[in-house]
Amino acid sequence: MATVLITGGTGMIGKALTKVLLEKGYEVIILTRNIEQLEIKNSKLKIDYAEWNVAKQLIDENAIAKADYIIHLAGANVGEKRWTKKRKREIVRSRVDSGKLIVESLKNIPNKVKAVVSASAMGYYGPDRENNPGFRETDPAFTDFLGSTCKQWEESIQPVTQLEKRLVLLRAGIVLSKKGGAFPKFLNALQFGLATVLGNGKQIISWIHIDDLVRMYITAIENEKLSGVYNAVAPNPISNKEFILTLAKERNKFFIPVRVPSFVLKTVLGEMSVEVLKSARVSSEKIEKDGFEFLYPTVDSAFQKLLHHNP
């Protein structure tokens, strides 16, 4: 089988993706700054590790030479800390500098890489316009922090196409997983019987179950017809209020809806609150037209899997 080189392989999506790739018989190499720690921790898994250092623009040449495909997930967690000026720089540089390193490596190191699949995010689009039917891949980037970050993120990896490498960019929505991200936070208040609706609750959430996102990444390397930008979101976006109440009904027999006012979120989260309160309806039409079928097209099906089935 082919060899897949993964950046950001120790994150939530990277771990889930690595597991499925190994099950399918792929060889997996994960780029990391902490080879020894990971080799000890994951000694039972058939994963190879290779060193890279984005800040110093260094990478293991053998890893590039061995790879048939590169999946680029690396980037500082957007929701982990408040958006200070320093944190914003980390968020941007972690994405742009890592993309630059991959491009330069493919340019200067002899390799057989057929395709690069890179993460991006629906933050590219900004808030819904009036009567928005769903943002499509051809819509322009928004001018706020996340829109600008996603634009630079994508532009940093785009030059691989000039090296005759197929490039696929996946603009992911809110990823639903029990292992991290937003979903466990949605569940926290429900432990106490509280269904916390954020702001007015009307803002649209475009989401995707992590199993479908992993399948989309693998489809992107296996289907040579896929090229360019695709929205990685489920076909049925839903309002924050509907999302929370549907989850509450699936999780609890009894619950009390509680609204968290916008000003409270702005006080607690600072500028990052814009992402919690923003309405973003994103279309999955393009990826579906290219043959991708979702296992979890509705939040009901996603919640049933997440709450009642083992990983």
C-alpha positions as CSV (number, residue, x, y, z in Angstrom):
1,M,0.0,0.0,0.0
2,A,0.9,3.6,-0.3
3,T,2.7,5.8,2.3
4,V,0.8,8.8,3.7
5,L,2.9,11.5,5.4
6,I,0.8,13.5,8.0
7,T,1.4,16.8,9.6
8,G,-0.6,17.5,12.7
9,G,-1.0,13.8,13.2
10,T,-1.2,13.9,17.0
11,G,-4.3,16.2,17.0
12,M,-7.9,15.0,17.2
13,I,-8.4,14.7,13.5
14,G,-4.9,13.3,12.9
15,K,-5.3,10.5,15.4
16,A,-8.7,9.4,14.0
17,L,-7.3,9.6,10.4
18,T,-4.2,7.6,11.3
19,K,-6.3,4.8,12.9
20,V,-8.4,4.4,9.7
21,L,-5.4,4.6,7.4
22,L,-3.6,1.8,9.3
23,E,-6.8,-0.3,9.2
24,K,-6.9,0.1,5.4
25,G,-3.3,-1.0,5.1
26,Y,-1.6,2.3,4.4
27,E,1.9,3.0,5.8
28,V,1.8,6.2,7.9
29,I,4.6,8.6,8.8
30,I,3.8,11.4,11.3
31,L,5.9,14.5,11.3
32,T,6.7,15.7,14.8
33,R,9.1,17.6,17.0
34,N,8.9,14.9,19.7
35,I,9.9,11.6,18.1
36,E,11.2,9.8,21.1
37,Q,8.1,10.6,23.2
38,L,5.7,9.4,20.5
39,E,7.6,6.3,19.7
40,I,7.5,5.2,23.4
41,K,3.8,6.2,23.8
42,N,2.6,4.5,20.6
43,S,5.1,1.6,20.4
44,K,2.4,-0.9,19.7
45,L,1.2,1.0,16.6
46,K,2.8,0.5,13.2
47,I,3.5,4.2,12.8
48,D,6.7,5.7,11.6
49,Y,7.8,9.1,13.0
50,A,9.9,11.7,11.3
51,E,11.3,15.0,12.6
52,W,10.4,18.5,11.4
53,N,10.8,21.9,12.9
54,V,8.6,24.6,11.3
55,A,10.2,27.5,13.0
56,K,13.6,26.5,11.6
57,Q,12.1,25.3,8.3
58,L,13.7,21.8,8.7
59,I,12.3,18.5,7.7
60,D,13.4,14.8,7.5
61,E,14.2,14.4,3.8
62,N,13.7,10.6,3.9
63,A,10.1,11.1,5.0
64,I,9.4,13.3,2.0
65,A,11.1,10.8,-0.3
66,K,9.1,7.9,1.0
67,A,5.7,9.6,0.8
68,D,3.1,8.9,-1.9
69,Y,0.6,11.4,-0.3
70,I,0.8,14.2,2.2
71,I,-2.1,15.2,4.4
72,H,-1.4,18.6,6.0
73,L,-3.3,19.2,9.2
74,A,-0.8,21.2,11.2
75,G,-1.9,24.4,12.9
76,A,-2.3,25.9,16.3
77,N,-5.7,25.2,17.9
78,V,-8.0,28.2,17.1
79,G,-10.3,27.7,20.1
80,E,-7.7,26.7,22.7
81,K,-6.8,30.2,24.0
82,R,-8.0,33.8,23.9
83,W,-7.1,35.7,20.8
84,T,-4.3,37.9,22.0
85,K,-2.0,39.5,19.4
86,K,0.6,36.9,20.3
87,R,-1.9,34.0,19.9
88,K,-3.1,35.4,16.6
89,R,0.4,35.4,15.3
90,E,0.9,31.8,16.4
91,I,-2.4,30.7,14.7
92,V,-1.3,32.3,11.4
93,R,2.3,31.4,11.4
94,S,1.7,27.8,12.4
95,R,-0.3,27.4,9.2
96,V,1.5,29.6,6.8
97,D,5.0,28.6,7.8
98,S,4.2,24.9,7.8
99,G,2.7,25.2,4.3
100,K,5.8,27.0,3.1
101,L,8.0,24.2,4.5
102,I,6.0,21.5,2.6
103,V,6.2,23.5,-0.6
104,E,9.9,24.1,-0.4
105,S,10.5,20.4,0.6
106,L,8.6,19.1,-2.5
107,K,10.5,21.6,-4.6
108,N,14.0,20.7,-3.4
109,I,13.8,17.0,-2.3
110,P,13.4,14.2,-4.9
111,N,10.0,12.7,-4.2
112,K,7.1,10.6,-5.6
113,V,4.2,12.5,-4.0
114,K,1.1,12.3,-6.1
115,A,-1.2,14.6,-4.1
116,V,-1.4,16.9,-1.1
117,V,-4.6,17.2,0.9
118,S,-4.6,20.2,3.1
119,A,-6.9,21.3,5.9
120,S,-8.7,24.6,5.8
121,A,-11.9,25.8,7.6
122,M,-15.3,27.4,7.0
123,G,-14.0,30.5,8.8
124,Y,-12.9,31.4,5.3
125,Y,-16.4,32.7,4.5
126,G,-17.3,34.9,7.4
127,P,-21.0,35.4,8.6
128,D,-24.0,34.7,6.4
129,R,-25.2,37.2,4.0
130,E,-29.0,38.0,3.8
131,N,-30.9,35.0,2.4
132,N,-27.6,33.0,2.1
133,P,-28.4,29.7,0.4
134,G,-25.1,28.3,1.6
135,F,-21.5,29.4,1.0
136,R,-19.9,27.7,-2.0
137,E,-16.2,27.1,-2.7
138,T,-16.1,30.0,-5.3
139,D,-17.2,32.6,-2.7
140,P,-14.5,35.1,-1.7
141,A,-12.7,35.0,1.7
142,F,-14.1,37.3,4.4
143,T,-11.9,40.1,5.7
144,D,-11.9,39.3,9.4
145,F,-9.2,37.5,11.3
146,L,-10.3,33.9,10.5
147,G,-11.2,34.7,6.9
148,S,-7.7,36.3,6.4
149,T,-6.0,33.4,8.2
150,C,-7.8,30.7,6.1
151,K,-6.9,32.6,2.9
152,Q,-3.2,32.8,3.8
153,W,-3.3,29.2,4.9
154,E,-4.6,28.0,1.6
155,E,-2.3,30.3,-0.4
156,S,0.8,28.9,1.5
157,I,0.2,25.4,0.2
158,Q,-1.2,26.4,-3.3
159,P,2.3,26.4,-5.0
160,V,2.4,22.6,-4.9
161,T,0.2,22.7,-8.0
162,Q,3.1,24.4,-9.8
163,L,5.1,21.3,-9.0
164,E,2.5,19.2,-10.8
165,K,1.0,17.8,-7.6
166,R,-2.7,17.4,-7.2
167,L,-4.0,19.6,-4.4
168,V,-7.2,19.2,-2.4
169,L,-8.3,21.7,0.2
170,L,-11.0,20.8,2.7
171,R,-12.8,23.7,4.4
172,A,-14.1,21.9,7.5
173,G,-17.1,22.9,9.6
174,I,-17.5,22.3,13.3
175,V,-16.1,18.7,13.8
176,L,-18.2,16.5,16.1
177,S,-16.1,14.1,18.0
178,K,-16.1,12.6,21.6
179,K,-12.3,13.0,21.7
180,G,-12.1,16.8,21.5
181,G,-13.2,20.0,19.9
182,A,-16.6,21.5,20.5
183,F,-18.7,18.5,21.1
184,P,-17.5,17.7,24.7
185,K,-18.1,21.4,25.6
186,F,-21.7,21.1,24.3
187,L,-22.1,18.1,26.6
188,N,-20.7,19.7,29.8
189,A,-23.7,21.7,30.8
190,L,-26.0,18.8,30.0
191,Q,-24.4,16.9,32.8
192,F,-26.4,19.2,35.1
193,G,-29.5,19.1,33.0
194,L,-28.9,22.5,31.3
195,A,-29.3,23.0,27.6
196,T,-27.3,26.2,27.0
197,V,-28.4,28.1,23.9
198,L,-25.8,30.6,22.9
199,G,-26.9,34.2,22.1
200,N,-30.2,34.3,20.3
201,G,-29.7,30.7,19.1
202,K,-30.6,31.6,15.5
203,Q,-27.0,31.4,14.2
204,I,-26.5,28.5,11.8
205,I,-23.9,25.8,12.6
206,S,-22.3,24.0,9.7
207,W,-20.9,20.8,11.1
208,I,-19.5,17.4,10.2
209,H,-19.1,14.1,12.1
210,I,-15.4,13.2,12.4
211,D,-16.0,9.8,10.8
212,D,-17.2,11.6,7.6
213,L,-14.3,14.0,7.7
214,V,-11.8,11.2,8.0
215,R,-13.5,9.4,5.0
216,M,-13.4,12.7,3.1
217,Y,-9.6,12.9,3.6
218,I,-9.1,9.4,2.5
219,T,-11.4,9.9,-0.5
220,A,-9.3,12.9,-1.4
221,I,-6.2,10.8,-1.7
222,E,-7.8,7.8,-3.4
223,N,-10.0,9.6,-5.9
224,E,-7.8,11.2,-8.5
225,K,-10.7,13.2,-9.9
226,L,-10.9,15.3,-6.8
227,S,-8.9,18.6,-7.1
228,G,-9.2,22.1,-5.7
229,V,-11.4,23.3,-2.8
230,Y,-14.2,21.4,-1.2
231,N,-16.4,22.3,1.8
232,A,-16.2,19.6,4.4
233,V,-19.6,20.0,6.0
234,A,-22.6,17.8,6.4
235,P,-25.6,18.5,4.1
236,N,-27.9,19.7,6.8
237,P,-26.7,22.8,8.8
238,I,-28.8,23.6,11.8
239,S,-29.4,26.6,14.2
240,N,-27.6,26.7,17.5
241,K,-30.9,26.3,19.3
242,E,-32.0,23.3,17.3
243,F,-28.6,21.8,17.7
244,I,-28.5,22.1,21.5
245,L,-32.1,21.0,22.0
246,T,-31.7,18.0,19.7
247,L,-28.6,17.0,21.6
248,A,-30.3,17.5,24.9
249,K,-33.2,15.3,23.9
250,E,-30.8,12.6,22.8
251,R,-28.7,12.9,25.9
252,N,-31.1,13.6,28.7
253,K,-34.7,12.7,29.6
254,F,-35.1,16.0,31.5
255,F,-33.4,19.3,30.8
256,I,-33.9,23.0,31.1
257,P,-33.1,25.3,28.2
258,V,-31.0,28.2,29.3
259,R,-29.9,31.1,27.1
260,V,-26.4,32.5,27.5
261,P,-26.6,36.2,26.5
262,S,-24.2,37.5,23.8
263,F,-22.6,40.0,26.2
264,V,-21.6,37.2,28.6
265,L,-19.9,35.2,25.8
266,K,-18.1,38.4,24.6
267,T,-16.9,39.0,28.2
268,V,-15.7,35.4,28.7
269,L,-14.3,34.7,25.2
270,G,-13.3,38.1,24.0
271,E,-12.9,38.4,20.2
272,M,-13.2,34.6,19.8
273,S,-16.9,35.0,20.7
274,V,-17.6,36.1,17.1
275,E,-17.1,32.5,16.1
276,V,-19.6,31.2,18.6
277,L,-22.2,33.8,17.7
278,K,-21.6,33.8,13.9
279,S,-24.2,32.3,11.6
280,A,-22.5,30.4,8.7
281,R,-24.5,28.2,6.3
282,V,-22.0,26.3,4.2
283,S,-23.0,24.1,1.2
284,S,-21.8,20.5,0.7
285,E,-23.2,20.3,-2.8
286,K,-19.8,20.2,-4.6
287,I,-18.4,17.2,-2.7
288,E,-21.7,15.3,-3.0
289,K,-21.8,15.9,-6.8
290,D,-18.3,14.3,-6.9
291,G,-19.8,11.2,-5.4
292,F,-19.2,11.5,-1.6
293,E,-21.9,10.0,0.5
294,F,-22.3,11.0,4.1
295,L,-22.7,8.4,6.8
296,Y,-24.1,11.1,9.1
297,P,-26.1,13.7,7.1
298,T,-28.2,14.9,10.0
299,V,-27.4,15.9,13.6
300,D,-29.8,13.2,14.8
301,S,-27.7,10.4,13.1
302,A,-24.5,12.0,14.3
303,F,-25.6,12.3,17.9
304,Q,-26.9,8.7,18.0
305,K,-23.4,7.5,16.9
306,L,-21.5,9.8,19.3
307,L,-23.7,9.1,22.3
308,H,-24.6,5.5,22.0
309,H,-21.9,3.7,20.1
310,N,-18.2,3.0,20.9
311,P,-15.6,4.7,18.8
